[in-house]
Amino acid sequence: MEPRIDLFTTETGARLGKRFANLGQVVARSPLPKSTQELVSLRASQINGCGWCIDMHTKEAAAAGETAVRLHLVAAWREATVFTEAERAALALAEEGTRLADAATGVSDDTWADVRKHYDDEQIAALVALVALINAANRLAVIVHQQGGSYEAGMFAEMRD
């Protein structure tokens, strides 16, 4: 599969990329733990089949100290013992928020109650925004066939204001 277009080489794509990076920084600077941010981004990207974002968030998580075992088990988090109850709540929200078209109810009341039990309002605001942002990024990359494999941790740091 060949990439259809390199969005980053267009003026509009470059501007969008910069805005995405800036929005991502709002989440990154929030009190939501960095490890949770990367796990959520990775899980949504796996569901959406976004090789570019899986590559990016696996490498960013590893660079931030995430273990290989946890990264390998994100896709099967329900059957793994290496995630905290708070991380499980965030991963459930990521899955349900990503699979909106698959479930008439969207995010379940049980999942929301679990999220409320483990995160404060600031963290929840960041978590909800993160799920929305990663899904938008996944869609951009999947539509244009942006392939994974070439990402290097921190390579978009210069795009931020």
C-alpha positions as CSV (number, residue, x, y, z in Angstrom):
1,M,0.0,0.0,0.0
2,E,1.5,3.3,-1.1
3,P,0.8,6.6,0.7
4,R,-1.7,8.6,-1.2
5,I,-0.3,12.0,-0.2
6,D,2.1,13.3,2.4
7,L,-0.1,15.7,4.3
8,F,2.9,17.2,6.0
9,T,4.3,18.6,2.7
10,T,1.2,20.6,2.0
11,E,0.6,24.1,3.5
12,T,-2.8,23.0,4.9
13,G,-1.5,19.7,6.2
14,A,1.5,21.4,7.9
15,R,-0.9,23.9,9.6
16,L,-3.2,21.1,10.7
17,G,-0.2,19.1,12.0
18,K,0.9,22.1,14.0
19,R,-2.5,22.6,15.5
20,F,-2.8,18.9,16.3
21,A,0.6,19.1,18.0
22,N,-0.5,22.1,20.0
23,L,-3.8,20.4,21.1
24,G,-1.7,17.4,22.0
25,Q,0.4,19.5,24.2
26,V,-2.6,20.7,26.2
27,V,-3.3,17.0,27.0
28,A,0.4,16.2,27.5
29,R,0.6,19.1,30.1
30,S,-2.5,18.0,31.9
31,P,-2.5,16.0,35.1
32,L,-3.4,12.8,33.2
33,P,-0.5,10.4,33.6
34,K,1.8,10.3,30.6
35,S,1.7,6.5,30.6
36,T,-2.1,6.5,30.5
37,Q,-2.0,9.0,27.6
38,E,0.2,6.7,25.5
39,L,-1.7,3.5,26.4
40,V,-5.0,5.2,25.4
41,S,-3.5,6.5,22.2
42,L,-2.0,3.1,21.4
43,R,-5.3,1.2,22.0
44,A,-7.5,3.5,19.9
45,S,-4.9,3.4,17.1
46,Q,-4.9,-0.4,17.3
47,I,-8.7,-0.5,17.0
48,N,-8.6,1.9,14.0
49,G,-5.8,0.0,12.3
50,C,-3.6,3.1,12.1
51,G,0.0,1.8,11.6
52,W,1.5,5.3,11.7
53,C,-0.1,6.1,15.1
54,I,0.7,2.7,16.5
55,D,4.3,3.2,15.5
56,M,4.3,6.7,17.0
57,H,2.7,5.9,20.4
58,T,4.6,2.7,20.9
59,K,7.9,4.5,20.4
60,E,6.9,7.6,22.5
61,A,5.7,5.3,25.3
62,A,9.0,3.3,25.2
63,A,11.0,6.5,25.2
64,A,9.0,7.6,28.3
65,G,10.0,4.4,30.1
66,E,7.0,2.2,29.3
67,T,7.8,-1.5,29.5
68,A,7.7,-3.8,26.5
69,V,5.4,-6.2,28.3
70,R,2.7,-3.6,28.9
71,L,3.0,-2.3,25.3
72,H,2.6,-5.8,24.0
73,L,-0.4,-6.4,26.1
74,V,-2.4,-3.3,25.4
75,A,-4.5,-5.0,22.7
76,A,-5.5,-7.7,25.3
77,W,-5.6,-5.4,28.4
78,R,-8.7,-7.2,29.8
79,E,-6.7,-10.5,29.9
80,A,-3.6,-9.0,31.3
81,T,-2.5,-8.4,34.9
82,V,-0.1,-5.5,34.2
83,F,-2.5,-2.6,34.2
84,T,-3.9,-0.7,37.1
85,E,-7.6,-0.3,37.7
86,A,-7.3,3.4,36.7
87,E,-5.6,2.4,33.4
88,R,-8.3,-0.2,32.8
89,A,-11.0,2.4,33.2
90,A,-9.1,4.7,30.7
91,L,-8.6,1.9,28.2
92,A,-12.4,1.0,28.5
93,L,-13.3,4.6,27.8
94,A,-10.8,4.7,24.9
95,E,-12.4,1.6,23.4
96,E,-16.0,2.7,23.8
97,G,-15.2,6.2,22.7
98,T,-13.5,4.8,19.6
99,R,-16.2,2.3,18.7
100,L,-19.1,4.8,18.9
101,A,-20.7,3.4,15.7
102,D,-20.6,-0.1,17.1
103,A,-22.6,0.6,20.2
104,A,-25.9,2.4,20.3
105,T,-25.1,3.7,23.8
106,G,-21.6,5.0,23.1
107,V,-19.7,5.1,26.4
108,S,-21.6,3.1,29.0
109,D,-22.6,4.4,32.3
110,D,-20.5,1.6,34.0
111,T,-17.4,2.7,32.1
112,W,-18.1,6.4,32.9
113,A,-18.5,5.5,36.6
114,D,-15.2,3.7,36.6
115,V,-13.5,6.7,35.0
116,R,-15.0,9.0,37.6
117,K,-13.8,6.7,40.4
118,H,-10.2,6.9,39.3
119,Y,-9.8,10.4,37.7
120,D,-10.6,14.0,38.7
121,D,-12.3,16.5,36.4
122,E,-9.1,17.8,35.0
123,Q,-7.8,14.4,34.1
124,I,-11.2,13.4,32.7
125,A,-11.2,16.5,30.5
126,A,-7.8,15.5,29.2
127,L,-8.8,11.9,28.7
128,V,-12.0,12.7,26.7
129,A,-10.1,15.2,24.6
130,L,-7.3,12.6,24.0
131,V,-9.8,10.0,22.8
132,A,-11.3,12.5,20.4
133,L,-7.9,13.7,19.1
134,I,-6.3,10.3,18.6
135,N,-9.4,9.1,16.7
136,A,-9.2,12.2,14.4
137,A,-5.4,11.6,13.9
138,N,-6.1,7.9,13.1
139,R,-8.6,8.8,10.5
140,L,-6.3,11.3,8.8
141,A,-3.5,8.8,8.6
142,V,-5.6,5.8,7.6
143,I,-7.4,7.8,4.8
144,V,-4.1,8.8,3.2
145,H,-2.4,5.4,3.8
146,Q,0.3,6.9,6.0
147,Q,2.5,4.0,6.9
148,G,4.1,3.1,10.2
149,G,7.7,2.3,10.7
150,S,9.6,5.5,10.2
151,Y,8.6,7.5,13.3
152,E,11.3,8.5,15.8
153,A,10.4,9.5,19.3
154,G,10.1,13.3,19.6
155,M,10.3,14.0,15.9
156,F,7.4,16.5,15.9
157,A,8.5,18.5,18.9
158,E,9.5,21.4,16.7
159,M,5.9,21.7,15.3
160,R,4.6,23.0,18.7
161,D,4.3,26.7,19.4
